[in-house]
Structures are given as structure tokens and as C-alpha cells.
Amino acid sequence: MARFDVYRLSDGALALDCQADFLDEISTRFIAPLLPPGDAPPANGHLNPIFEVDGERLVMVTQFATAVRAAELKRRIISLDYEHLRIIRAIDVLTGSG
């Protein structure tokens, strides 16, 4: 399990793992959902970057971020590590850190 990996959850939803790798020993992971633009709230600049995953445009709905049991993250789809600056910026916008 690695930060910025995308997983398909058991309900079919896609989740972006945003948790620091050194916290692997805890039983939960901090994730942000990735939704098709038609299912997401209106994009809000840096808060909601859009990524391409398996040819599909998906919105990081940072304001819906939550924790899930790490055991739910079984089906890794892709790494978005190359987008780490945009992901971190979205989290910073949400928390007021940036």
C-alpha cells in the first residue's frame, strides 16, 4: 500500500490513498474519492483536481475525504504519485495549510 495509489473499493468506487506511508501500522487509511465529473460536485479549482485513470477523467473530491479500513484497499488500479503536487495542494486547500 502506497500513498497516492488508487484503489477500487468493494462497492466499485475509486479511492485515492492520501495517507503517509510511514503510518502503515495503523488499521485505517485516509482516502479521497475519485468520481466522474457528472457525479461530483462542481469542481472548485485546486480543491478538486481532475486526473485520468484508465482513460476516464475523474475528479478528486477532496471535501469528501474520509478514513477507511486499510483492509478495504485490496484492488490497486494505478499510482498517481506523478501528480503528488496537485494532490497535496488539494489537501492543503481543504485544511487551510496552503
KEKOL-334030 format. One line per field, with one value per residue: x, z, y of N, C-alpha, C, CB in turn; residue number from 1; residue in one letter. Coordinates in steps of 0.02 Angstrom, whole numbers, plus 32768, in hexadecimal, padded with zeros to 4 digits. Glycine has a CB too. Layout:
<rs>
n.xx = [X:...]
n.zz = [Z:...]
n.yy = [Y:...]
ca.xx = [X:...]
ca.zz = [Z:...]
ca.yy = [Y:...]
c.xx = [X:...]
c.zz = [Z:...]
c.yy = [Y:...]
cb.xx = [X:...]
cb.zz = [Z:...]
cb.yy = [Y:...]
n = [NUM:...]
res = [A:...]
</rs>
This chain:
<rs>
n.xx = [802A:801E:8037:7FD4:7FA9:7F26:7E90:7E13:7D80:7D18:7C94:7CA0:7CC7:7D48:7DDD:7E55:7EE9:7F28:7F7B:800D:8099:80E6:808D:8058:8041:7FCC:7F1B:7EC8:7EAC:7EC2:7E5B:7E2A:7D9A:7D8A:7D31:7CC5:7CB2:7C28:7BEC:7C23:7C2F:7C28:7CC4:7D47:7DBD:7E62:7E3E:7DFE:7E49:7E56:7E6F:7EB0:7E81:7E98:7E6C:7DFC:7DB5:7DC2:7D89:7DDB:7D8E:7DA8:7D6D:7D1A:7D69:7D9F:7DB5:7DDE:7DD8:7E73:7E76:7E13:7E4C:7E79:7E7C:7EE7:7EF5:7F40:7FD0:7FD2:803F:8092:8046:8050:8066:7FF4:7F93:7FB9:7FAD:7F21:7EF6:7F32:7EEC:7E6D:7E84:7EB5:7F3C:7F8A]
n.zz = [8000:7FD3:7FE0:7F7D:7F27:7EC5:7EEA:7ECF:7F22:7F7E:7F5D:7EDF:7ED0:7EB7:7F0E:7F4A:7F98:8016:8081:80E6:80C8:8134:8197:8190:81EF:8234:8237:81DC:8148:80FF:8089:7FE9:7F87:7ED9:7E57:7DC6:7D60:7D4F:7DC0:7E29:7E9B:7E5F:7E19:7E77:7E5B:7E95:7EFC:7EC8:7E66:7DC2:7D82:7D12:7D0A:7CD6:7C56:7C74:7CA9:7D4A:7DDF:7E6D:7EFF:7F75:7FE5:8012:8053:80BC:813B:8122:8145:8138:8104:80A4:8033:7FB7:7F2C:7EC9:7E51:7E0A:7E19:7E4D:7E6A:7E1F:7E17:7E8F:7EC1:7E9D:7EE1:7F68:7F71:7F64:7FDC:8036:8017:8044:80CF:80F2:80F5:808E]
n.yy = [7FC5:806C:811C:8186:8125:80DE:808E:800F:8002:7F8C:7FAA:7FDB:805E:80DA:80FE:816F:815A:81BB:81BE:81CA:8162:8131:8116:8098:8036:804D:8027:8065:80CA:816A:81AC:81F2:8202:81D7:8214:820B:829E:82BF:8289:82C8:8355:8401:842B:8478:84D2:84C3:846E:8400:83A4:835C:82BC:823F:819B:80FC:8125:816F:8209:824A:8297:82D2:82D1:8327:8363:82FF:82A7:821F:81A0:80F5:8046:7FF8:7F79:7F7B:7FAC:7F5C:7F42:7F82:8000:8062:80CE:8176:81C0:8212:8283:82C1:8345:838E:8346:8355:83E0:83ED:83B1:8408:847F:845B:844C:84C5:84D9:8502]
ca.xx = [8000:8048:8016:7FC1:7F8F:7EDD:7E73:7DCC:7D61:7CEA:7C57:7CB1:7CE0:7D91:7DF7:7E9B:7F0A:7F4D:7F9C:8056:80AD:8102:8056:803C:8032:7F88:7EEC:7E9F:7ECF:7EA0:7E50:7DFC:7D79:7D93:7CEF:7CBC:7C9A:7BDF:7BD7:7C47:7C19:7C4D:7D0B:7D58:7E04:7E96:7E21:7DE5:7E6D:7E3B:7EA2:7E9B:7E8E:7E80:7E49:7DC1:7DC2:7DA5:7D93:7DEB:7D5D:7DCF:7D40:7CFA:7D9E:7D8B:7DE1:7DC2:7E03:7EA8:7E64:7DE7:7E74:7E96:7E84:7F0C:7EE9:7F77:7FED:7FD1:8077:80AB:801A:8052:8061:7FAD:7F6D:7FCA:7F8F:7EDA:7EEE:7F45:7EB4:7E37:7E95:7ECD:7F84:7FAE]
ca.zz = [8000:7FCD:7FD9:7F3A:7EFF:7EBC:7EF8:7EC4:7F5F:7F72:7F3E:7E9C:7ED3:7EB5:7F47:7F46:7FDA:8021:80C2:80E6:80C9:8173:81C4:817A:8227:824D:8211:81AF:8117:80ED:8040:7FC8:7F4F:7E94:7E38:7D84:7D67:7D55:7E02:7E5A:7EA1:7E30:7E2A:7E98:7E52:7EAF:7F2A:7EA4:7E28:7D97:7D6C:7CE5:7D24:7CA5:7C20:7C8D:7CD1:7D8C:7E0B:7EB3:7F27:7FB3:801C:8028:806F:80F7:814A:8118:815D:8107:80E5:806B:7FF9:7F9E:7EE3:7EB2:7E0A:7DEE:7E46:7E36:7E8B:7DF3:7E21:7ED7:7ED1:7E97:7F17:7FA7:7F6E:7F72:8024:8056:800E:8071:8115:80FE:8100:8054]
ca.yy = [8000:80A8:815D:819C:80ED:80DE:804C:8004:7FE7:7F54:7FC4:7FF2:80A2:80E2:8124:8184:8155:81F9:81B8:81C1:811B:811B:8105:8058:8009:8056:7FFD:808D:80F4:81A8:81A9:8221:81E0:81EE:820D:8229:82E3:82C2:8272:82F0:839A:842B:8430:84B6:84E2:8496:843D:83C6:8395:8327:828E:820A:8157:80CB:8147:8193:8246:8244:82D0:82C5:82F6:832F:8373:82C1:827B:81FA:8167:80B3:8010:7FE8:7F39:7F88:7FC1:7F1E:7F42:7FBC:800D:808A:8100:81BC:81E1:8247:82BD:82CE:838C:83A3:8325:8377:8422:83E5:83A5:8448:84AD:8444:8455:8509:84D7:8519]
c.xx = [802C:801E:800E:7FB1:7F43:7EC5:7E2A:7DB1:7D2F:7CA9:7C62:7CCC:7D2C:7DA7:7E41:7EB8:7F37:7F77:7FE7:8068:80C7:80CD:8034:8027:7FEC:7F56:7EBF:7ECB:7EA3:7E99:7E24:7DDC:7D8B:7D51:7CEF:7CA0:7C4E:7BC4:7BF6:7C26:7C40:7C95:7D1B:7DA4:7E33:7E7A:7E0F:7E0A:7E4D:7E76:7E85:7EB1:7E6F:7E55:7E0B:7DD6:7D9D:7DB8:7DA6:7DBC:7D79:7DA2:7D18:7D2C:7D87:7DC0:7DBA:7DF1:7E35:7E97:7E36:7E0D:7E9B:7EA8:7EA4:7F04:7F27:7F94:7FE6:800A:8093:8081:801C:804B:8019:7F83:7F7A:7FAC:7F44:7ECD:7EFF:7F0D:7E7C:7E46:7EAD:7F18:7FAA:7F9F]
c.zz = [8000:7FC5:7F8F:7F0B:7EFC:7EC4:7EE5:7F03:7F4D:7F52:7EF8:7E9A:7ED0:7EED:7F3D:7F8D:7FE2:8061:80BA:80EE:810D:81A7:81B1:81B3:8243:821E:81E1:817F:8108:80A1:8029:7F8E:7F0C:7E70:7DF1:7D8C:7D70:7D99:7E3A:7E61:7E6E:7E48:7E45:7E95:7E6D:7EE0:7F08:7E62:7E03:7D7D:7D39:7D02:7CF4:7C6F:7C35:7CB6:7D13:7DB7:7E50:7EDD:7F6E:7FEF:8035:8047:80B0:8106:813C:8137:8126:80E2:80A9:802C:7FDE:7F54:7ECB:7E67:7DEA:7E25:7E25:7E57:7E61:7DF8:7E6A:7EE8:7ECE:7ECF:7F5A:7FA9:7F7F:7FBD:804B:8050:803E:80BA:8126:8109:80C6:803F]
c.yy = [803E:80E6:816D:8161:80F4:8096:804A:7FE3:7FB1:7F6B:7FE0:8039:80A3:8111:8132:8184:8193:81F7:81AC:8178:8104:810B:80C3:802B:8014:8036:8024:80B4:8131:81AA:81E3:81FB:8200:81E0:8228:8270:82E9:82AE:829C:8335:83C5:8434:8476:84C0:84AD:8462:83FC:83BA:835B:82FE:825D:81C7:8126:80EB:816D:81D0:823F:8280:82B7:82F1:82FA:833C:8337:8290:825C:81C5:8126:8080:7FFE:7FA7:7F42:7F9A:7F85:7F23:7F82:7FC3:802E:80B6:8145:81E3:821A:8287:82D5:8318:83A5:8384:8348:83BD:841E:83DB:83E5:847B:849B:8456:849C:850D:84F8:855F]
cb.xx = [7FD0:8079:803F:7FF9:7FA4:7EC9:7E7C:7DBE:7D3F:7CDB:7C39:7C75:7CC8:7DA7:7DEB:7EA2:7F34:7F1D:7F7D:8076:80E2:8131:8023:806F:8065:7F78:7EC1:7E71:7EDF:7EC7:7E2F:7E21:7D2E:7DD0:7CBA:7C8D:7CAF:7BC0:7BEA:7C92:7C23:7C2B:7D37:7D3F:7E12:7ECB:7DE3:7D9B:7EB7:7E11:7EC0:7EB8:7E71:7E58:7E36:7D94:7DAB:7DBB:7D54:7E38:7D16:7E02:7D10:7CD5:7DDF:7D45:7DF9:7DB6:7DD9:7EEC:7E43:7DB6:7EA5:7E67:7E3F:7F58:7EAC:7F5D:8039:7F8D:80AE:80AD:7FD1:8092:808C:7F91:7F81:8017:7F9A:7EBC:7F1C:7F85:7E9A:7E2D:7ECA:7EAA:7F9C:7FA1]
cb.zz = [803D:7F93:7FFD:7F1C:7F1D:7E75:7F42:7E84:7F88:7FB2:7F6A:7E71:7F13:7E70:7F8A:7F25:7FE0:8025:80EB:811E:8095:818F:81C5:8150:825D:8256:8241:81D6:80D6:8108:802D:7FAF:7F59:7E70:7E62:7D57:7D2C:7D21:7E0C:7E47:7EE9:7E2A:7DEC:7EE2:7E74:7ED1:7F4B:7E95:7E38:7D5C:7DA9:7C9D:7D6D:7CC8:7BEE:7CB8:7CAA:7DAE:7E0E:7EC3:7F26:7FAC:8007:7FEE:8079:80EE:8195:80CC:8172:812A:8118:807D:800D:7FA9:7EC1:7EC5:7E01:7DB2:7E55:7E46:7E9A:7DAA:7E0E:7EF4:7EA1:7E52:7F1C:7FB0:7F28:7F4A:803B:8038:7FC5:806A:8129:8138:8107:801C]
cb.yy = [8000:80A0:8194:81C4:80A8:80FA:8039:7FD8:801F:7F30:7FFA:7FEF:80C6:80FE:80FE:81CA:8113:8234:8180:81EB:810F:8151:813D:8033:8011:80A2:7FD7:80BD:80CC:81E7:8166:8262:81E0:81CB:8230:81FE:830B:8297:8229:82F8:83B6:8471:8421:84B6:8522:84BF:845B:83CF:8384:8345:8267:8215:814E:8094:8115:8164:8286:8202:82FC:82D5:82D3:8367:83A9:829F:82A3:81D9:8169:80A4:7FD1:7FE2:7F0C:7FC0:7FFB:7EE5:7F38:7FB7:803A:80B6:80F0:81DD:81AE:822E:82AB:82B4:83B6:838E:82DA:837A:8442:83AA:836B:8464:84AC:83F9:8424:8527:848F:84EE]
n = [1:2:3:4:5:6:7:8:9:10:11:12:13:14:15:16:17:18:19:20:21:22:23:24:25:26:27:28:29:30:31:32:33:34:35:36:37:38:39:40:41:42:43:44:45:46:47:48:49:50:51:52:53:54:55:56:57:58:59:60:61:62:63:64:65:66:67:68:69:70:71:72:73:74:75:76:77:78:79:80:81:82:83:84:85:86:87:88:89:90:91:92:93:94:95:96:97:98]
res = [M:A:R:F:D:V:Y:R:L:S:D:G:A:L:A:L:D:C:Q:A:D:F:L:D:E:I:S:T:R:F:I:A:P:L:L:P:P:G:D:A:P:P:A:N:G:H:L:N:P:I:F:E:V:D:G:E:R:L:V:M:V:T:Q:F:A:T:A:V:R:A:A:E:L:K:R:R:I:I:S:L:D:Y:E:H:L:R:I:I:R:A:I:D:V:L:T:G:S:G]
</rs>
